[in-house]
Amino acid sequence: MLPAGDGREERAFADALALARAEQVDAVLVVGDLFDSARMSDATLAWTADQFDALDCPVVVIPGNHDAFDERSAHHRFDASKRCIQVEFIDDHHGRVVEVPGTDLVVWGRAMVEHEPDYLPFEGLPSAPGDKWSIAAGHGLVMEDGPAQRSSPIFDSALAAIAWDYVALGHVHRYREVRDHPTPVRYSGATAEALGAGSPGIVLVDFVPGVGARPRPIALGAATAG
């Protein structure tokens, strides 16, 4: 989330994108909460756009509860899909599939309008395409089936029914391995603190033919936390 006020988030974000360049990844996915609130300065928005534009790959972004796509969202001013060279912002409240340019990858996500119990992050998820690697992205809290006691619930039964290659989750600030079978599911965590105790990190996902998705947490440079 950008920014924290002490520069940690900015350093972590810059380090994450630097790692993406070094690893020559095919795409970058932000699963919500790119921004901490609607009160982002114009300078922060411009800096973020510059960071994305320095990448050599496409970027897909969905909003989370901190930057939900309502009338106050910072994304209205940021306007990533128009402002940035190769960023696809999913603003569809019903969900939308993005075919990532130059790759054999598709991403589905659903824009959050309001963080409330009635918002189901994977409602409307279609069947995965059979000819491409597929990522279903959702921002919310995994919980047992039953009446929703928290906002943006991801019920166990809904998660178990997802037959995409990988499920990328946002909302929980620490990296979490939710499950491996039948589909790997991970919370990547907030970049600046993903690996706990202020340790920054990201999740790198390898798609291996004949094997499937193989996610792994990667620690970012020590300079980020300093």
N, C-alpha and C positions, 0 to 999 in steps of 0.2 A: 504494500500500500504506500502511496506517495502523498504527502511527505510526513515524517514524524516530527520534524522540527530540529532534529540534531544531525541530520544528514545520513543516518543509518540506512533508511529506506532507499535514498538516492544511490548510495554506494552499492548496496546490495543489488539494486536494479541494474546499474551499469555493469557490475561484475557478472550478473546473470547473462546479459546480452553479449558481453565480451566472451564468455564461455561458449555461448551459442555460435559465435563467429569462429572461435578456435576449433570447435568440434564439427563445424560445417554441417550443422543440423539442417534438415529439410524444411522445418517450420517451427515457430514458437507459438505456444498457446498460453493465454492468460485467462484463468478460470475465475474471473470476478475480482472486484476490489483492486483494480489498477490504481484507483484514487481512494484516499481515506474518507473524503467527504466532497460535498459540492463546492466547498470554499477553497478551490485551488487558484493560485495566482496565475496570471497570464504567463509569467516567466516559467513556472513549473510545467504548464501545458506545452510551451514551446520547447523546453528542454526534453520532455518526454517524446515529443514528435521527432526531435533530432536523434534521440537514442534509437528509436525504431527505424528511422531512415538510414542509420549506419549499418543495419543488418543486411545480409546477403540472401535473406530468405523471407517468405511470407509470414505474417503474424495474424492470428485469429484471437479476438478478444470478446468475452461475454461480460456483462455487468454482474456485480454481486450486491450484497446488502448495503455495503458502504457507498457504492456508486450506482444504486438501482436506477433504471432508466425511466424515471418520472420527469416531471417538468423542471425539477431542481437539479437534475444530474449534471455533473461536470462534463459528461460526455457530449452534452448538447453544444457546449463551447469548444470542446476538444475536436469533435467531428472527425474521428480518426480515419474513417474510410475515405474522406475527401482530402484531409490534411496530410496524411502520410502516404508514402509511395506505394506500400504493399501491405497495408493493414486492412483486414476485414473485420468490422465490428458487427456483431449479431445483435440487432435491435428489435427483432421480431418477438413479440410477447407470446406467440404460439409455437415458437421454435423454428429453426431453419437449418438446412444442411448446406455446408460450404465445401465446395470442391477446391482444395488448396492448389493454387496454380503451380505448375511445374513438378507436381508430385503425384503419387498414386494413393493419396490420403484424402479422406473426407472427415469433417468435423460437424457434429450436430450440437447446437446449444439453444437455450431459450432465455430471452431477456427477462430479468426480474424487474417488475414494476414496483412492487411493494413487498417487503419482508414480512410475511404474515403466514399463519397456519394453513390458509387455503392455497398458498402458492406451492405447487409441486414441481420441483426442478426438472423431472423427466416426463412430465405429462405430455403426451403427443409425440413421443419418440417413435419414429418409423422403424421399419426393419432395416437392418444394415445392408448396404449394397454388397453384392457378392464379388465384385471385381476390383475392390479397392480396400486398403487398410482403413479401419473406421474407429473414430474416437467419439464417444458420447461425453459431453462436458456438462456438469451441473454444479450449481452453487447452493449448498444447503447442508443440513445435519442428518447423518445416517442415524436411524432409530428403529426400535422394534415396531411391528405392526400394531395398530390401535389408534385411538383418538390422538390427534396431534397436540402435544403439550408445548411444542416449540414452533417457531416460525420456519418456513421453508423445509418441511420434513422430507427426507428420502427414506421411505419405508423399506425394510429388509426385503419384502416380497417384490417390490418394484425393482430393487437393485438386482435381485436374483434373476429377474426376467429379461434383463438386458443382454442381448446376444451380439454385442458389438465387440471389436477386438480389444478395446481398452476403455475404461471409464475414468475420466479425470475429474476430481472433485476439488471445489474451493469452499472456503468458509472457516474450517478449522485451521488454526495458525501454526500447528506443528505437523510435520510430516507424519502420516499414518498409513500403515498397510492394512486396508480394510479387508481385502480377500484376494486370493489368487485364482480361484476356480469358481465357475467355469470361465470367468473373465477377470483379469487383473483390475483391481480398483484401488486407487491411491488418492489421498489428500496430499497435495504438494506442499501445503503450508504457506504461510506468509514468508516471502523470500528472505527478509532480514532476520528471521528467527525460526526458520523451518526445522532446523536440526536441534533446537532446544538451547536454553541458556544463552540466548543472543547469537547463536551460531547460524549464519546464513546458508541457504542451500536451495537447490532446485531438484526436479525429477527429470531425468533423461530417459526417454523411452526408445528402445530399439525394437523394430518390427522385423522379425526373423522368419523368412519363408519356411513353411513346414513346422514351425515352432509356435509363432504367435508374438504377442507383445511382451517385452521384457523391460519393465520399469526399474530404475535404480536411482536412489538418492545420491546427489553429488554435492559435496561441500564446496562453498565458494571461498575466495581468497581471504586470508586472515586480515587483510587490510580493511575489509568491509566492516568488521566488527570493531575496529579500533577508533 
